[in-house]
Amino acid sequence: MIAAPMIEIQAVSKRYGKGPAVLETIDLYVSKEEFVTLIGPSGCGKSTVLKLISGLTAPSTGTLRVDGMTAANAREIVSYIFQDATLLPWRTIRQNVGLGLELAGASKKRRSERTDALLELVGLRHVADAYPRELSGGMKMRASIARAMATNPRLLLMDEPFAALDEMSRDRLNEELLRLRAEQKWTGVFVTHSVAEAVFLSTRIIVLAPNPGRIHATFAVDLPFPRTAALRATPAFEQMVAHVSLRLRSALPQ
Amino acid sequence: MRRHVVTVANALAVFAALLLLWQLILWIFRVPQFMLPSPWAVAKALVARFPSLLQSFAITAEEAVGGILLSIVVGVGVALIFAQSRWVRRMLYPWTLLLQTVPIVAIAPLILMWVGAGTFSVSLIAFIISLAPIIANTTQGLISVDENLVHLFLMHNATSAQLLFKLRLPHAVPSLFVGIRIASGIAVIGAITGELYAGSSSVGRGGLGYAISYAYSQLQTDYLFALVLAATVLGFGFLFLVMFLEWYFLHHWHESARPPDVE
């Protein structure tokens, strides 16, 4: 049996107003439980792909379906993690994590059960009643991830979520993200500038080239799961990173 | 703590120096009492007529509070309308500037004519003069929400009511407080100015502005000075009250409401 893809993007182009094309005839299929990373130089339209999948912006031409639905209708099964933690500063961490459920009208009891479980999962139970300003960048990002998980998404869109963090926190959060994925079986679309991060996380890497944004190369990452910190020191991992880096360089404008 | 003691000591030293200078001017230039009373005479007037001064103080405070509260209700309401679209703002925002530019002294007699003398019309004057900063600051707070936060809410299929009450309004609270802080100062000035025209519905009972014009007409300059002092205290009191409320509501989460860690 062939599973219906989570995301089908067919011949999608995107331009804003009368400006130049940001994306030019993109075709992309993402199967359920895949983890696909988009990587490429600035201006290649990586973030625009995520905005299209989330329905925050509509394609200029072409068709796009998420789990067989229009992007806007599929929002219930989608969560978005932004580059900044985008926590509401006037809410405690617990209240922030419960935001999605609150907006969906979940009961108070269900909300507190779910948020407590998630805070435990991302290791923030001890700061549940703190305000975001009291937390480090890494902790804020953890809260942001917990908030995205709260609504039980089946598709997770992540727009450079760890770009602002130091390398140690970034590695730790990469490992945690994979652990969460193994438990919860969502499909992931991830955007990053870091090749190592892309290789560590993904089942497939898509290199985009700029002006206009288009698919330059695709790599299947065959490294076995579960992936742990030790993987980063293996020759197979380093080889893959070198391989992708080379192709990424060829995507840069001369 | 030590720093606070030094600050207070400095302020007191300056105050003492000013009193001394004041007394020196009286001695050197032999200024008559009705033009410039001595600090001692002012203090005596203050003590002797403290009950009526307190009454005037209370009336003006009440009028200014009334004006501010009305400003907050109307100002936030107008800001909510302004936040709906750029088009609405462009159409209507310039008119709020009119509130700031029209001289209140010119409006006061009109209010008096239309509404009649008394505390209500004074509150109305305080309201008119303090409305603009509340509209301007609250509107700014409502529309300056981070785009990603709006996207976050949209991703959760938030209703427009949820966007307003769970995102835009809480985000605008610090700006609203900036508006209230500015408004509180000018509302007191507005109330006192208003009282000069529309101060009292019955003779002998009125706010600080009314009492000031009455003391002036009677050449009770010492009492006049005491009243000016009371008006200043009222303005300061207002400012501190607003700053306290600002701290109380915002210190959990907002940068501006917290004391700096290092100086």
Interface residues (C-beta under 8 A of the other chain):
Chain A: S54 L56 R75 E76 V78 S79 Y80 F82 Q83 D84 T86 L88 P89 W90 R91 L99 G100 E102 L103 A104 Y131 P132 R133 T151
Chain B: D146 N148 L149 H151 L152 F153 L154 M155 H156 N157 A158 Q162 K166 L167 P170 H171 V173 H252 W253 H254 E255
